[in-house]
Amino acid sequence: MRAPAARISSIICWWRGRSRIITVTEAGQAILRYARQVELLESEALDRLHGIDADSLGSDGSGAGRSEPTVLRVGVNADSMATWFRPIFAEAAGWDDVVLRIEMVDQDKALPLLASGEVLGTITSTATGGYGTTVAELGTMRYVAVAERSLFERHSTGTEADLTRLPMVNFGQDDDLQFEFLRRCGVEGRPPMSVVPGSAEFVAAVEAGLGWGMVPVMQLDGLDADFVEIGTEPHIDVPLYWHHWTLASDKLSRLTEALRRAAAAMR
């Protein structure tokens, strides 16, 4: 039998014009979210029942009636994935009752995934939670505005760069971090901009001199490039929070604790 969320999601979509893109309606998002919550709790109840059955069967019944692994859908921003989040994979490798499905999403745009039921938890820079969710502070990720030295020198006078002309690298259309830095520096308009989606690729582009960018301190440590920090206050600190469904779920609690341990290395 198909899982409740899978059955329901198949009937709450509509065709968007001639593009034939399947989209969940607003009402469907609410239904899908509750269906996936029920699916998670149901899977844990079945795990316990199968455990009881195995105990009653004794050693000859080991493996009998074993349930399918529970799918934990998680929203993670690219920079976290490239740095402090990675130890989660080593922990999850020992969870035979769980599989992970990661949705890559910008930390400023993540909450709609949680509200729609597409993920059961997500990492975001927003401290305020929504209805039926719990928020845990993970830590703060520091970004530094840097440019490769030769690029900086071509577009500067002395120690000051002309930020209206200094080429910039942006992660994608949802990435506002570089523009926030420009606003703090009082710069209006947009400098020449390259777009490089991918955390490691973004850093590689900045390292190669394609443009300046806001690079996480945790990624700077492993680079040999000759970087110049831009401006008198080159740092932006981004707080990160773990938003998840408020459920009495052992597997969700296990994931939350693993996230707390991994995030302790964030800086």
C-alpha positions in Angstrom: 0.0 0.0 0.0 1.3 3.5 -0.9 2.2 5.8 2.0 -0.5 8.4 3.0 1.6 11.3 1.8 2.3 9.7 -1.5 -1.4 8.9 -2.0 -2.6 12.4 -1.1 0.1 14.3 -3.1 -1.2 12.5 -6.2 -4.6 14.1 -5.9 -3.9 17.6 -4.7 -1.9 18.9 -7.7 -3.0 21.0 -10.7 -1.6 21.7 -14.2 -0.2 25.2 -14.4 -1.3 26.6 -17.8 0.4 25.1 -20.9 3.7 24.5 -19.1 2.3 21.3 -17.5 4.2 21.9 -14.3 2.6 19.9 -11.4 2.1 22.3 -8.5 0.6 21.6 -5.1 -2.2 23.9 -4.3 -2.3 26.0 -1.1 -4.9 23.7 0.4 -2.9 20.7 -0.8 0.2 21.9 1.0 -1.7 21.8 4.3 -2.9 18.3 3.6 0.5 17.1 2.5 2.2 18.5 5.6 -0.2 16.7 7.9 -0.1 13.5 5.8 3.7 13.4 6.1 3.6 14.0 9.8 1.2 11.0 10.1 3.5 9.0 7.9 6.5 9.7 10.2 4.6 8.7 13.3 3.1 5.7 11.6 6.5 4.4 10.6 7.8 4.7 14.1 4.8 2.9 15.5 5.3 0.1 13.0 9.0 -0.1 14.0 8.0 -0.6 17.6 5.5 -3.3 16.6 8.0 -5.1 14.5 10.4 -5.0 17.4 7.9 -6.6 19.7 7.1 -9.3 17.1 10.8 -10.0 16.7 11.3 -10.3 20.5 8.3 -12.7 20.7 9.7 -14.9 17.8 13.1 -15.2 19.3 16.4 -15.4 17.5 14.9 -17.5 14.6 12.7 -14.6 13.7 15.4 -12.0 13.3 14.7 -9.7 10.4 11.1 -11.0 10.0 8.6 -8.2 9.4 11.3 -5.5 9.2 9.8 -2.2 8.1 11.1 0.1 5.3 13.5 2.9 6.5 11.8 6.2 7.3 12.4 9.1 4.9 13.6 12.2 6.7 13.3 15.2 4.4 15.6 18.0 5.4 16.3 21.5 4.0 19.9 22.6 4.1 21.7 25.7 2.7 24.7 25.1 0.5 27.3 26.7 2.8 26.2 24.6 5.7 26.3 21.5 3.6 29.9 22.3 2.5 31.2 22.9 6.0 29.8 22.0 9.5 26.8 19.8 8.3 28.9 17.0 6.8 29.5 15.0 10.1 25.7 14.3 9.9 26.4 11.9 7.1 28.7 9.8 9.3 26.1 9.7 12.1 23.2 8.8 9.7 25.3 6.0 8.2 24.6 4.1 11.4 20.9 4.6 11.3 19.5 1.5 9.6 15.9 2.7 10.1 16.4 6.1 8.4 17.2 7.5 4.9 17.9 11.2 4.3 16.5 13.3 1.5 18.3 16.7 1.4 16.7 19.7 -0.3 19.2 22.4 -1.1 17.7 25.8 -0.3 19.0 29.3 0.7 18.8 30.0 4.4 16.7 33.0 3.8 14.1 31.1 1.6 13.8 27.9 3.5 10.7 28.2 5.6 8.1 27.8 2.8 9.4 24.2 2.4 8.6 23.5 6.0 5.1 25.1 5.8 4.3 23.2 2.6 5.3 19.8 4.1 8.1 19.3 1.6 10.6 18.9 4.5 10.1 18.0 8.2 12.9 20.4 9.2 15.1 23.0 7.7 18.1 25.2 8.5 17.2 28.9 8.1 18.5 32.3 9.2 15.0 33.2 10.6 14.5 33.0 14.4 10.7 33.2 14.4 8.9 29.9 13.9 5.5 29.1 12.5 2.5 27.2 13.8 3.2 23.7 14.8 7.0 24.0 14.6 9.9 24.2 17.1 13.0 26.4 16.7 16.5 25.6 18.0 19.4 28.0 17.7 22.4 26.3 16.0 25.0 29.0 16.0 26.4 31.7 13.8 28.3 31.4 10.5 30.7 34.2 9.7 31.2 35.4 6.1 34.1 37.6 5.0 34.1 39.9 1.9 37.3 39.0 0.0 38.9 39.4 -3.4 41.9 37.9 -5.0 44.7 40.4 -4.6 45.5 41.1 -8.3 41.8 41.6 -9.0 41.5 44.0 -6.0 44.6 46.0 -7.2 43.2 46.5 -10.7 40.0 48.1 -9.3 41.3 50.1 -6.3 43.2 53.2 -5.4 45.5 52.5 -2.6 43.7 50.4 0.0 40.1 51.3 -1.1 38.4 49.3 -3.8 35.8 50.9 -6.2 32.9 48.6 -5.4 30.9 50.0 -8.2 33.4 48.5 -10.7 35.0 45.6 -8.8 33.5 42.4 -10.3 31.4 40.3 -8.0 30.4 36.7 -7.7 26.9 35.8 -6.7 25.6 32.3 -5.7 22.2 32.7 -7.4 19.0 34.6 -7.6 18.2 33.9 -3.9 21.6 35.0 -2.6 21.4 38.5 -1.1 24.6 38.4 1.0 26.8 40.3 -1.4 24.1 42.9 -2.0 23.7 43.3 1.8 27.4 44.0 2.1 27.2 46.6 -0.7 24.2 48.3 1.0 26.2 48.4 4.3 29.0 50.1 2.3 26.6 52.6 0.9 26.9 51.4 -2.7 24.0 51.7 -5.0 23.5 49.8 -8.2 25.1 46.5 -9.3 28.8 46.0 -10.2 29.7 43.5 -13.0 28.4 40.2 -11.7 29.1 36.5 -12.4 26.7 33.8 -11.0 28.2 30.6 -9.8 25.7 28.2 -8.1 27.6 25.7 -5.8 29.3 26.4 -2.6 32.7 24.9 -3.5 32.5 26.3 -7.0 31.6 29.8 -5.7 34.7 29.8 -3.5 36.8 28.5 -6.4 35.6 31.4 -8.6 36.5 34.0 -6.0 39.9 32.3 -5.5 40.5 32.5 -9.2 39.8 36.2 -9.3 36.5 36.0 -11.2 35.1 38.5 -8.7 34.9 39.3 -5.0 32.4 37.4 -2.7 31.3 36.7 0.8 33.1 33.5 1.8 32.5 31.5 5.0 35.4 31.7 7.4 35.3 27.9 7.6 36.0 27.6 3.9 38.7 30.3 3.9 40.9 28.2 6.3 41.7 25.6 3.6 42.6 28.0 0.8 46.1 29.2 -0.2 44.9 32.1 -2.3 46.2 35.6 -1.7 43.0 37.3 -0.6 42.4 40.9 0.4 39.5 41.7 2.8 37.3 44.4 1.4 36.1 47.5 3.4 36.6 48.5 7.0 34.0 46.0 8.2 34.3 43.0 5.9 32.4 40.5 8.2 28.7 39.5 8.1 27.5 37.1 10.8 24.6 34.9 9.8 22.7 33.2 12.6 21.3 29.8 11.8 18.3 28.0 13.3 16.9 24.5 13.0 13.1 24.7 12.4 11.2 21.4 12.6 7.8 19.9 13.1 6.7 19.7 16.8 6.2 15.9 17.0 6.9 13.3 19.6 9.2 11.5 17.1 12.3 9.5 18.2 13.9 9.8 14.7 13.3 13.5 14.4 14.8 14.0 17.9 17.8 11.9 16.9 18.3 14.1 13.9 18.0 17.2 16.0 20.6 16.1 18.5 23.0 15.2 15.7 22.5 18.6 14.2 23.3 20.3 17.5 26.5 18.3 17.9 27.6 19.0 14.3 26.8 22.8 14.6 29.1 23.1 17.6 31.9 23.3 15.1 30.3 26.3 13.3 32.1 29.6 13.3 
